């Protein structure tokens, strides 16, 4: 049997964070409050070893063997190939006469516990060991000095036998006791956060790993049927590829002219405007043209029900259902209350790397913001996502709904500086009717029209009119007419 250099956990995201897995013949600490996923990760760690033909031992001081096997069954796992040893106090330690001995019962229990751990270890001779949990040993030790000595004794004993050890600590005794932190070769912390609304959020951080480069910071995690999933924090600088930065055009010559020829491949576009101005519709026109070029596209919809979006797109000539059926479009409904930022990044990466999507739409940033813990985190996270997509040659379209309808507009979070191109949509009133105006206020990758055009969304798609050169104050919502101005419906002012 060939044993790999690292002892992989079997959780792809966690192995990525750890730089490959656990160093062999070393002891590691996995700490976190109850419910954070320690036991699940420990079982995945052992099952991965068992699948590779390694001998695996699970020593439990806190849960019964039946409870462990029930947890495994809930994930659809079979623990065959793993020795589960339930360490319960010897019967004589429950005897009242023994408890009244001149020796403290904790002294007897601690020595007996250690002896029995060594006995089962000698019998199994495992390559991987899980010790669950250290809280029981800490309680038996009673003092920090005795606890440290006991952990050191366990560490040296296991290291002498070249076993890779994962010690679990549920932090229920003394949270401030960092004894094992200095003894362990590596420390991984699991945390669970409870937002005011929505499902709990879990995250992982490698606190320490001697002699190994790892991914620092927090990484989102979830517990699903089948185990723990870890989503490594996205670092855009690690993902670069060569691609041709050509201009992508739409079916509208007027729209292309407004954009200065089109949108450059591998850039990001922010579509900004109040509710109902057609932000999603404009993003859909780029999806349609991308699919028509033979490319794949992906849409992440936060605010609108997918069935309604498909029906609405059909009303102005875009067949989303046909694109879905052909496999040219990936359309995902995103529940902001249930999705962590790391999981969202993972979905985006999967669409780009596995399915080859080259046009990505996030509709809208308002819903995306609801999934984030704070505005600053949103900007940093979005920066990495956009940079990643740009470096992969994917063109990104973000929509943001501004507060208000006419006059001064407020944006929930200012991300205009992150986008390469900003398309601004506005309502304006002229001749007693509410109309829509479109303009390009920013384009990093080349020149663009600095005019304001009226546009209309109909069954024929998006139609742009001539530049509104005779109007002033269109962006304020109530323009002033100077001379004759041609509007889309042919009415002359």
C-alpha positions in Angstrom: 0.0 0.0 0.0 1.4 3.4 -1.0 0.6 6.1 1.6 0.4 9.7 0.2 2.5 12.4 1.6 -0.4 14.3 3.3 -3.3 12.8 5.1 -6.2 14.3 3.1 -9.4 15.2 5.0 -11.6 14.1 2.1 -13.2 17.6 2.0 -11.9 19.3 -1.1 -12.3 22.8 0.1 -10.7 22.1 3.5 -7.7 20.3 1.9 -7.3 23.4 -0.4 -7.3 25.7 2.7 -4.8 23.4 4.4 -2.5 23.3 1.4 -3.1 19.6 0.8 -4.2 18.1 4.1 -2.6 17.1 7.4 1.1 16.4 7.8 1.5 12.7 8.7 2.7 11.6 12.1 1.5 14.9 13.6 -1.2 15.9 16.0 -3.8 18.5 15.1 -6.5 20.3 17.0 -10.0 20.8 15.6 -11.9 23.2 17.9 -15.4 24.7 17.9 -18.6 25.0 19.8 -21.1 22.1 19.7 -22.9 21.9 16.4 -20.1 23.4 14.3 -19.3 20.1 12.5 -16.3 18.7 14.3 -17.5 15.1 14.5 -18.6 15.2 10.8 -15.2 16.4 9.7 -13.5 13.8 11.9 -15.6 11.0 10.4 -14.8 12.2 6.8 -11.1 12.3 7.7 -11.2 8.7 8.9 -13.4 7.4 6.0 -10.9 9.0 3.5 -8.1 7.1 5.2 -10.1 3.8 5.3 -10.9 4.2 1.6 -7.1 4.4 0.9 -6.5 1.2 2.9 -5.2 2.9 6.1 -6.1 1.7 9.6 -8.4 4.2 11.4 -9.4 4.5 15.0 -12.1 6.7 16.5 -11.8 7.1 20.3 -15.0 8.7 21.8 -15.2 9.9 25.3 -18.3 12.1 24.8 -20.6 10.3 22.4 -21.7 6.7 22.4 -20.8 4.4 19.5 -24.5 4.2 18.7 -24.8 8.0 18.4 -21.7 8.1 16.1 -23.1 5.4 13.8 -26.5 7.1 13.7 -24.8 10.4 12.7 -22.9 8.5 9.9 -26.2 6.9 8.7 -27.8 10.3 8.5 -25.2 11.2 5.9 -25.4 7.9 4.1 -22.1 6.7 5.3 -20.8 3.2 6.3 -18.2 3.2 9.0 -16.9 -0.2 8.2 -13.1 -0.2 8.2 -13.1 2.2 11.1 -12.5 1.0 14.6 -14.9 2.9 17.0 -13.8 2.7 20.6 -16.3 4.0 23.2 -14.3 4.9 26.2 -16.5 4.8 29.3 -15.4 5.0 32.9 -14.7 1.6 34.5 -17.5 0.3 36.6 -15.5 0.4 39.9 -15.1 4.1 39.6 -18.9 4.4 40.1 -18.6 2.6 43.4 -19.1 5.0 46.4 -16.4 3.3 48.4 -13.9 3.9 45.7 -15.0 7.5 45.3 -14.3 8.1 49.0 -10.7 6.9 48.6 -7.8 9.0 49.9 -7.0 9.5 46.2 -9.1 11.8 44.2 -11.4 9.9 41.8 -10.2 12.3 39.0 -6.6 10.9 39.5 -7.9 7.4 39.1 -10.1 8.3 36.1 -7.4 10.2 34.3 -4.8 7.5 34.6 -7.2 4.8 33.7 -8.5 6.8 30.7 -4.9 7.3 29.3 -4.0 3.6 29.9 -7.1 2.4 28.0 -6.4 4.8 25.1 -2.9 3.4 24.8 -4.2 -0.2 25.0 -6.6 0.2 22.1 -4.0 2.0 20.1 -1.5 -0.8 20.6 -4.2 -3.3 19.5 -5.3 -1.4 16.3 -2.0 0.2 15.3 -3.8 2.9 13.4 -2.5 5.3 10.8 -5.2 7.9 11.6 -6.7 8.6 15.1 -9.5 10.8 16.2 -9.8 11.7 19.9 -13.2 13.0 20.8 -13.1 15.1 22.9 -10.4 16.9 24.9 -13.0 18.5 27.1 -13.4 15.3 29.1 -9.6 15.0 29.6 -9.4 18.6 30.7 -12.1 18.0 33.3 -10.3 15.0 34.7 -7.0 16.8 34.8 -8.5 19.6 36.9 -5.4 21.8 36.6 -3.8 23.4 33.5 -0.4 21.9 34.3 -1.7 18.3 34.5 -3.7 18.8 31.4 -0.7 20.0 29.5 1.4 17.1 30.6 -1.3 14.7 29.6 -1.7 16.1 26.1 2.1 16.1 25.7 2.2 12.5 26.7 -0.5 11.6 24.2 1.2 13.6 21.5 4.6 12.0 21.9 3.1 8.5 22.2 1.2 8.9 18.9 4.1 10.6 17.1 6.4 7.7 18.0 4.0 5.4 16.2 3.7 7.7 13.1 0.0 8.2 13.5 -1.8 11.3 12.3 -4.0 12.5 15.2 -7.1 14.8 15.1 -8.1 15.9 18.6 -11.5 17.5 19.0 -12.3 20.2 21.5 -15.9 21.5 22.0 -14.7 24.5 24.1 -17.3 23.8 26.8 -14.9 23.9 29.7 -12.4 26.7 29.5 -12.4 28.7 26.2 -9.4 30.8 27.3 -7.2 27.7 27.9 -4.8 27.7 24.9 -2.7 24.7 26.2 -3.3 22.5 23.2 -2.6 25.4 20.8 1.0 25.4 21.7 1.3 21.6 21.7 -0.6 20.8 18.5 1.1 20.9 15.1 -1.9 22.7 13.6 -5.1 24.3 14.9 -8.3 24.6 12.9 -11.2 26.6 14.4 -14.9 26.1 13.4 -17.4 28.8 14.1 -21.2 29.1 13.8 -22.9 32.5 13.4 -26.6 33.2 13.9 -27.9 36.1 11.7 -31.0 38.0 12.7 -32.8 36.3 9.9 -32.1 33.2 7.8 -30.1 30.0 8.4 -27.0 29.8 10.6 -23.7 30.5 8.9 -20.6 28.4 9.5 -17.0 29.3 8.8 -13.5 27.8 9.1 -10.2 29.3 10.0 -6.7 27.8 10.2 -5.3 29.4 13.3 -1.9 27.7 13.1 0.0 25.2 10.9 3.7 24.7 11.5 5.9 24.7 8.5 3.0 24.8 6.0 1.7 27.7 3.9 -2.1 27.7 4.2 -5.0 30.0 3.2 -5.5 32.5 6.0 -8.7 34.2 7.1 -12.2 32.8 7.3 -13.7 30.4 4.8 -17.5 29.7 4.6 -18.7 26.2 5.3 -22.0 24.3 5.3 -23.1 21.0 6.7 -25.2 19.0 4.2 -26.4 15.5 3.8 -23.1 13.9 2.7 -20.8 15.9 4.9 -19.2 19.2 5.5 -18.5 21.5 2.5 -15.8 24.2 2.8 -15.7 27.1 0.3 -12.2 28.6 0.2 -12.1 32.3 0.1 -11.7 33.4 -3.5 -8.4 35.0 -4.4 -8.7 36.4 -7.9 -4.9 36.7 -8.4 -4.6 32.9 -8.5 -6.9 32.6 -11.5 -5.6 33.9 -14.8 -6.0 32.8 -18.3 -5.3 34.1 -21.8 -8.2 35.2 -23.9 -9.0 37.5 -26.8 -10.4 40.9 -25.6 -12.7 41.5 -28.6 -15.8 43.7 -28.6 -19.2 42.1 -28.1 -22.1 43.8 -29.8 -25.9 43.7 -29.5 -28.5 43.4 -32.2 -29.2 47.2 -31.9 -26.9 49.5 -33.9 -28.0 52.5 -31.8 -27.1 50.6 -28.6 -23.7 49.6 -30.0 -23.1 53.3 -31.0 -24.0 54.4 -27.5 -21.5 51.9 -26.1 -18.7 53.0 -28.4 -18.9 49.9 -30.5 -19.8 47.3 -27.8 -18.7 45.7 -24.6 -15.2 44.4 -24.3 -14.8 40.7 -23.5 -13.6 40.1 -19.9 -15.0 43.4 -18.5 -17.7 44.2 -16.0 -20.8 46.2 -16.6 -23.0 47.8 -14.0 -26.6 48.6 -15.0 -27.9 51.3 -12.6 -31.4 52.7 -12.3 -34.6 52.9 -10.3 -37.1 50.0 -10.2 -38.8 49.2 -13.5 -36.5 50.9 -15.8 -35.4 47.7 -17.5 -32.1 46.7 -15.9 -32.8 43.0 -16.1 -34.1 43.4 -19.7 -30.8 45.0 -20.8 -28.8 42.3 -19.2 -31.0 39.7 -20.9 -30.2 41.2 -24.4 -26.5 40.5 -23.8 -27.4 37.0 -22.7 -29.3 36.5 -25.9 -26.5 37.8 -28.1 -23.9 35.7 -26.3 -26.0 32.5 -26.8 -26.5 33.5 -30.5 -22.7 33.6 -30.8 -22.6 30.0 -29.6 -21.4 30.8 -26.1 -22.7 29.8 -22.7 -24.2 32.2 -20.2 -25.1 32.0 -16.5 -27.7 34.1 -14.6 -27.9 34.3 -10.8 -31.3 35.8 -9.9 -31.8 37.1 -6.4 -35.0 39.1 -6.6 -37.3 37.5 -9.1 -38.9 34.2 -9.4 -37.4 32.2 -12.2 -40.7 31.2 -13.8 -41.8 34.9 -13.9 -38.5 35.9 -15.4 -38.8 33.3 -18.2 -42.4 34.5 -19.0 -41.4 38.2 -18.9 -38.4 37.6 -21.2 -40.7 35.9 -23.7 -42.9 38.9 -23.9 -40.0 40.9 -25.4 -38.7 38.2 -27.7 -36.2 36.4 -25.6 -36.7 32.6 -25.2 -34.9 31.8 -22.0 -36.6 28.4 -21.8 -35.2 27.4 -25.1 -31.7 28.4 -23.9 -32.1 26.4 -20.8 -33.3 23.3 -22.7 -30.3 23.5 -25.1 -27.9 23.9 -22.2 -26.6 27.3 -23.4 -27.9 29.0 -20.3 -27.5 28.2 -16.6 -30.3 30.0 -14.6 -30.0 29.8 -10.8 -32.5 31.2 -8.2 -30.5 32.4 -5.2 -32.0 32.8 -1.8 -30.0 35.5 -0.1 -31.1 34.4 3.4 -29.8 30.8 2.9 -26.6 31.3 0.9 -23.2 32.3 2.2 -20.9 34.5 0.2 -18.3 31.7 -0.1 -20.9 29.3 -1.5 -22.0 31.9 -4.0 -18.4 32.4 -5.2 -18.2 28.6 -5.5 -21.3 28.5 -7.7 -19.9 31.2 -10.0 -16.6 29.4 -10.3 -18.4 26.1 -11.2 -20.4 27.8 -13.9 -17.2 29.3 -15.4 -14.7 26.5 -15.0 -16.9 23.4 -15.4 -19.7 24.7 -17.7 -17.7 27.3 -19.7 -20.0 30.3 -19.1 -18.5 33.4 -20.7 -21.4 35.8 -19.8 -22.4 36.1 -16.2 -25.4 38.1 -14.9 -25.9 38.9 -11.2 -29.5 40.3 -10.8 -29.4 42.2 -8.5 -26.7 43.5 -6.3 -29.4 44.6 -3.8 -30.3 41.0 -3.2 -26.6 40.0 -3.1 -26.1 42.6 -0.4 -28.7 40.9 1.8 -26.5 37.8 1.8 -23.5 39.7 3.1 -22.6 40.6 6.7 -21.8 44.2 5.9 -21.3 46.8 3.2 -17.5 46.7 3.5 -17.5 42.9 3.2 -19.8 43.2 0.1 -17.4 45.6 -1.7 -14.3 43.4 -0.9 -16.1 40.2 -1.9 -17.5 41.7 -5.1 -14.1 43.0 -6.0 -12.6 39.5 -5.9 -15.6 38.0 -7.8 -15.4 40.6 -10.6 -11.6 40.4 -10.8 -11.8 36.6 -11.0 -14.4 36.7 -13.8 -12.5 39.3 -15.7 -9.3 37.2 -15.6 -11.2 34.2 -16.8 -12.4 36.1 -19.8 -16.0 36.2 -18.6 -18.1 39.4 -19.1 -20.1 40.3 -16.0 -23.4 42.2 -15.8 -24.5 43.5 -12.5 -27.8 45.3 -11.9 -28.4 47.7 -9.0 -31.8 49.2 -8.1 -31.5 52.8 -6.9 -33.9 54.2 -4.3 -36.4 56.7 -5.7 -38.0 57.1 -9.1 -37.1 60.6 -10.3 -34.9 63.4 -9.1 -32.0 62.5 -6.6 -31.2 58.8 -6.6 -29.5 56.9 -3.8 -27.6 53.7 -4.4 -27.6 51.2 -1.5 -23.8 50.6 -1.9 -21.5 52.5 -4.2 -19.7 50.0 -6.4 -19.5 52.1 -9.6 -15.7 52.3 -9.2 -15.5 48.5 -9.4 -17.2 48.2 -12.8 -15.5 48.9 -16.2 -18.7 50.2 -17.8 -21.6 51.9 -16.1 -25.0 52.1 -17.9 -27.4 54.6 -16.3 -31.1 54.4 -16.7 -33.6 57.1 -15.8 -37.3 58.0 -15.9 -38.2 61.4 -17.3 -41.4 63.1 -18.0 -42.2 64.7 -21.4 -45.4 65.7 -23.0 -47.4 64.3 -20.1 -45.9 60.8 -20.4 -43.3 58.8 -18.4 -40.4 57.8 -20.6 -37.1 56.1 -20.1 -33.6 57.4 -20.8 -30.3 55.6 -21.1 -26.7 56.9 -21.1 -23.2 55.6 -20.6 -21.5 57.4 -17.7 -18.3 55.4 -17.6 -16.3 53.1 -19.8 -12.7 52.2 -18.9 -11.9 50.2 -22.1 -12.5 52.9 -24.7 -14.6 55.9 -25.9 -18.4 55.9 -25.8 -21.2 58.3 -26.7 -21.8 61.0 -24.1 -25.4 61.5 -25.3 -28.7 60.6 -23.6 -31.1 58.5 -25.6 -34.7 57.6 -25.0 -35.4 53.8 -25.1 -38.4 51.6 -25.1 -38.9 47.9 -24.2 -41.5 46.1 -26.3 -42.1 42.7 -28.0 -39.4 43.7 -30.5 -36.9 44.0 -27.7 -35.1 47.2 -26.7 -35.4 50.1 -29.2 -33.3 53.2 -28.8 -34.2 56.6 -30.2 -32.0 59.5 -31.4 -29.9 61.5 -28.9 -32.1 63.9 -26.8 -30.0 66.9 -27.8 -32.9 69.4 -27.4 -33.6 68.4 -23.8 -31.8 69.5 -20.6 -32.4 68.0 -17.2 -33.3 64.5 -18.4 -31.3 62.8 -15.6 -33.1 65.0 -13.0 -36.4 63.6 -14.3 -38.2 66.8 -15.4 -36.4 68.1 -18.5 -36.6 71.4 -20.2 -37.1 71.5 -23.9 -35.0 73.8 -26.1 -36.3 73.8 -29.7 -37.8 70.7 -31.3 -37.0 67.3 -29.9 -37.8 64.0 -31.6 -39.1 61.3 -29.3 -39.5 57.6 -30.0 -43.2 57.6 -30.6 -42.9 60.2 -33.4 -44.5 63.0 -31.4 -42.8 66.3 -31.9 -42.4 68.9 -29.2 
